[in-house]
Amino acid sequence: MNTQLLTTRPEVRRSSRGAANPFRGQHRRRLLRADLLAVLFWASLAGAISLWLADGGAAGFSTPAGSFTALGIVAGLAGMDLVLLMLLLAARIPVIDRTVGHDRALEFHRKLGKPALYLLLAHGVLIAIGYGMAEGLDPVSEGVALWVLVPDMWLAYISMLLFIAVVVTSLVAVRRRFPYEFWYAIHLLTYAAVLTSLPHQFSVGSLFAEGTWQRWYWLALCIATGAALVYYRIAQPLIATFRHQLTVKRVVGVAPGVVSIEMSGLRLDQLTGSGGRFFIWRFLAPGLWWHPHPFSLSAEPVRFDAAGQGTLRITVRNLGRGSARLAALKPGTKVAIEGPYGLFSTAARSRNHVVMVGAGIGITPIRALLESTPFQPGNATVILRGHSESELYLGEEILELCRQRGATLFHLTGPRPAGVRTWLPEHSARAGHRLSSFDPRLAEADVYVCGPGAWARNVLEDARAAGVRDDQLHYERFDW
Ligand SMILES: Cc1cc2nc3c(=O)[nH]c(=O)nc-3n(C[C@H](O)[C@H](O)[C@H](O)COP(=O)(O)OP(=O)(O)OC[C@H]3O[C@@H](n4cnc5c(N)ncnc54)[C@H](O)[C@@H]3O)c2cc1C
C-alpha cells in the first residue's frame, strides 16, 4: 500500500469536540442569506404574476379565447422574469458569490434555461391561439398576422429564435461538441434576445401601458439587471485591472506540462479574499489577450510593503491550446483580471475540523487553502491523489505546510481499478479504504474537494455515505 502518513503528528493540543466553533456565526449567516435569496427568487416570480392580477387580468378567464390569452400572458411574465433572474445569477454579484459560490450560481442559471424557454414558447403559442380564437383565425394565420400587423412584434419573433439558439447550444450534449469560444459567442446572443424582446412588452397590450405602476416596476427590474451586468461584468474588472496593475514576474516549471505563474501588483491586500479563490485571467500578449482563463490561486498572496505591493501565484496545467501557451509567457506581460470569485476558501468554513482532498491540478487550490485556513494542530487532514508521485503537484510545499501547521497528509498514487467506481487507487480500493479511513472525524469536518469531475463526484459520494452533510461539502469545479 502506498498510502502514506507523511507528517508526524506534532505535539498537539487536540481541540475537543465541544471546543467553541469560530465558524458557526459565518455559517449561520451564509445559510440565512441563502434562504433570503431563495425567498427573493420566488417573490420575484410571484411579483411578476401579481402585476397581471392587480391589472384585473384574471377576468380574461371568462371566455375560452380570453383563457388562452391570459395563460399566455402569465407564461410570458414568468418566462421573462426567469430570464432576468438568470442574467442576475450570471452577473457575478458579490452577495450571490459569497452565499452559494460562483459555480452553484451558474449551475442554477443553467437549470433555469429550459423552463424559461418553455414558458416563452408557451407564451407565443397560447397568445396566438387566444387572439386567433377571438378573431376567428387559426393560430398559424394569427401568428403571421401578428408578425405583419403589430409594430415591434417582428423583433419579438427574432428574440424567440435567439433564445432557442442559446438554450439549444447550452445543452450539455451539444455544448461539448463546440469549442468554448463558439459556445460563449452564441451565449452572448442572450443579451440581443433580451433587448429585442423588450419593445413589444411595453408597446403591445395594456399591462405595461404608459402611466401604469406596472410599467415602472418592469422597467426598474430590466434596468437594475442591465446595470448589475454592466457594473460587475465590465466596470468592476476594468477598475480592478487598472487598480492592481498585475504583471507577470516569472514562470516556473513545476512538473512536465505544469507551470507556476507569479505576478506582481499593487494593493494586493485589497484584492484577494482568503486563499483558494479563483480569478479569471487574461494575459495581455499577442494571441492570448482575448482568452479568459479561470485559474485558482495556488498560494496566499505575498505582501512586500505597507502599500500592499506583492505577488500572486497560480499553477497551470497544460490542458488545451491556451493553457499550453502560458508556459512561454514573458516576464513583464500585463494581466487583466476579474474576481476574486468562488467559495473554495475559509468563507465556506462551518466547522473546526477540516479535510482537504485534491487530485491532479486540483491539488493547487488545496495548497493555498491549507496555507491560510485556520485550524488547530491535529484538526486538519490533507489527501493528495495522483497517478504517480510526480503528479502530486506542489507536493513538497504541501508537506512542509502540513509539518508547520500540524496537518496529517496522505499521498494516494497509482491507477484506478478497472470497472469500479472509486476515487481511490487500486490497492486502497481493494483494501476496503473509504474517505473515513483517512480521517475518523470526517463526519464532523468541512470537506473541500478539487479535481476532475467524475473523480470528485466519487469523493463527494463517499463523504456523504460517511455522514457528511451537503453544507459541509465544498467543491471547486474546473470545467464549464
Ligand atoms: C473555477 C476554476 C478554477 C480553475 N483553476 C485552475 C487551476 O488552478 N489550474 C489549472 O491548470 N486549471 C484550472 N482550471 C481549468 C482551466 O481554466 C482550464 O483548463 C483552462 O482554461 C483551459 O484553457 P485552454 O485554452 O488550454 O483550453 P481550451 O479547451 O483550448 O479552451 C479554450 C477557451 O476556453 C476557455 N476555457 C476552457 N476551460 C474553461 C473553464 N473551465 N472555464 C471557463 N473557460 C474555460 C479558455 O479560457 C479558453 O478561452 C480552473 C477552472 C475553473 C472553472
The ligand as an SDF file (V2000), in Angstrom:
LIG
                    3D

 53 58  0  0  0  0  0  0  0  0999 V2000
  -13.0490   27.8260  -11.0750 C   0  0  0  0  0  0  0  0  0  0  0  0
  -11.9360   27.2080  -11.9110 C   0  0  0  0  0  0  0  0  0  0  0  0
  -10.6630   27.1850  -11.4210 C   0  0  0  0  0  0  0  0  0  0  0  0
   -9.6520   26.6060  -12.2040 C   0  0  0  0  0  0  0  0  0  0  0  0
   -8.3810   26.5860  -11.6700 N   0  0  0  0  0  0  0  0  0  0  0  0
   -7.4160   26.0220  -12.3920 C   0  0  0  0  0  0  0  0  0  0  0  0
   -6.0790   25.9890  -11.8700 C   0  0  0  0  0  0  0  0  0  0  0  0
   -5.7910   26.4660  -10.7820 O   0  0  0  0  0  0  0  0  0  0  0  0
   -5.1230   25.4190  -12.6570 N   0  0  0  0  0  0  0  0  0  0  0  0
   -5.4160   24.8740  -13.8870 C   0  0  0  0  0  0  0  0  0  0  0  0
   -4.4930   24.3770  -14.5390 O   0  0  0  0  0  0  0  0  0  0  0  0
   -6.6690   24.8760  -14.3730 N   0  0  0  0  0  0  0  0  0  0  0  0
   -7.6630   25.4480  -13.6810 C   0  0  0  0  0  0  0  0  0  0  0  0
   -8.9200   25.4770  -14.2050 N   0  0  0  0  0  0  0  0  0  0  0  0
   -9.1690   24.8930  -15.5340 C   0  0  0  0  0  0  0  0  0  0  0  0
   -8.7040   25.8830  -16.5900 C   0  0  0  0  0  0  0  0  0  0  0  0
   -9.4240   27.1080  -16.5360 O   0  0  0  0  0  0  0  0  0  0  0  0
   -8.8480   25.3260  -17.9900 C   0  0  0  0  0  0  0  0  0  0  0  0
   -8.1780   24.1180  -18.0460 O   0  0  0  0  0  0  0  0  0  0  0  0
   -8.1930   26.2540  -18.9860 C   0  0  0  0  0  0  0  0  0  0  0  0
   -8.8630   27.4940  -19.0490 O   0  0  0  0  0  0  0  0  0  0  0  0
   -8.1810   25.5990  -20.3450 C   0  0  0  0  0  0  0  0  0  0  0  0
   -7.8140   26.5630  -21.2970 O   0  0  0  0  0  0  0  0  0  0  0  0
   -7.2270   26.1440  -22.7340 P   0  0  0  0  0  0  0  0  0  0  0  0
   -7.2490   27.3700  -23.5780 O   0  0  0  0  0  0  0  0  0  0  0  0
   -5.9430   25.4480  -22.5610 O   0  0  0  0  0  0  0  0  0  0  0  0
   -8.2590   25.0750  -23.1910 O   0  0  0  0  0  0  0  0  0  0  0  0
   -9.1910   25.1050  -24.4220 P   0  0  0  0  0  0  0  0  0  0  0  0
  -10.0330   23.8880  -24.3000 O   0  0  0  0  0  0  0  0  0  0  0  0
   -8.3980   25.3200  -25.6610 O   0  0  0  0  0  0  0  0  0  0  0  0
  -10.0870   26.3720  -24.0880 O   0  0  0  0  0  0  0  0  0  0  0  0
  -10.2890   27.4290  -24.9610 C   0  0  0  0  0  0  0  0  0  0  0  0
  -11.0100   28.5610  -24.2390 C   0  0  0  0  0  0  0  0  0  0  0  0
  -11.9440   28.0380  -23.2940 O   0  0  0  0  0  0  0  0  0  0  0  0
  -11.7560   28.6360  -22.0450 C   0  0  0  0  0  0  0  0  0  0  0  0
  -11.9970   27.6460  -21.0280 N   0  0  0  0  0  0  0  0  0  0  0  0
  -11.5430   26.3870  -21.0280 C   0  0  0  0  0  0  0  0  0  0  0  0
  -11.9250   25.7920  -19.9050 N   0  0  0  0  0  0  0  0  0  0  0  0
  -12.6460   26.6940  -19.2210 C   0  0  0  0  0  0  0  0  0  0  0  0
  -13.3020   26.6690  -17.9940 C   0  0  0  0  0  0  0  0  0  0  0  0
  -13.2440   25.6190  -17.2010 N   0  0  0  0  0  0  0  0  0  0  0  0
  -14.0000   27.7610  -17.6040 N   0  0  0  0  0  0  0  0  0  0  0  0
  -14.0310   28.8590  -18.3820 C   0  0  0  0  0  0  0  0  0  0  0  0
  -13.3780   28.9460  -19.5300 N   0  0  0  0  0  0  0  0  0  0  0  0
  -12.7010   27.8800  -19.9380 C   0  0  0  0  0  0  0  0  0  0  0  0
  -10.3260   29.0260  -22.0350 C   0  0  0  0  0  0  0  0  0  0  0  0
  -10.0510   30.0130  -21.1000 O   0  0  0  0  0  0  0  0  0  0  0  0
  -10.1220   29.4710  -23.4350 C   0  0  0  0  0  0  0  0  0  0  0  0
  -10.5590   30.8110  -23.5950 O   0  0  0  0  0  0  0  0  0  0  0  0
   -9.9400   26.0640  -13.4640 C   0  0  0  0  0  0  0  0  0  0  0  0
  -11.2360   26.1210  -13.9590 C   0  0  0  0  0  0  0  0  0  0  0  0
  -12.2280   26.6900  -13.1940 C   0  0  0  0  0  0  0  0  0  0  0  0
  -13.6180   26.7620  -13.7520 C   0  0  0  0  0  0  0  0  0  0  0  0
  1  2  1  0
  2  3  1  0
  2 52  2  0
  3  4  2  0
  4  5  1  0
  4 50  1  0
  5  6  2  0
  6  7  1  0
  6 13  1  0
  7  8  2  0
  7  9  1  0
  9 10  1  0
 10 11  2  0
 10 12  1  0
 12 13  2  0
 13 14  1  0
 14 15  1  0
 14 50  1  0
 15 16  1  0
 16 17  1  0
 16 18  1  0
 18 19  1  0
 18 20  1  0
 20 21  1  0
 20 22  1  0
 22 23  1  0
 23 24  1  0
 24 25  2  0
 24 26  1  0
 24 27  1  0
 27 28  1  0
 28 29  2  0
 28 30  1  0
 28 31  1  0
 31 32  1  0
 32 33  1  0
 33 34  1  0
 33 48  1  0
 34 35  1  0
 35 36  1  0
 35 46  1  0
 36 37  1  0
 36 45  1  0
 37 38  2  0
 38 39  1  0
 39 40  1  0
 39 45  2  0
 40 41  1  0
 40 42  2  0
 42 43  1  0
 43 44  2  0
 44 45  1  0
 46 47  1  0
 46 48  1  0
 48 49  1  0
 50 51  2  0
 51 52  1  0
 52 53  1  0
M  END
$$$$
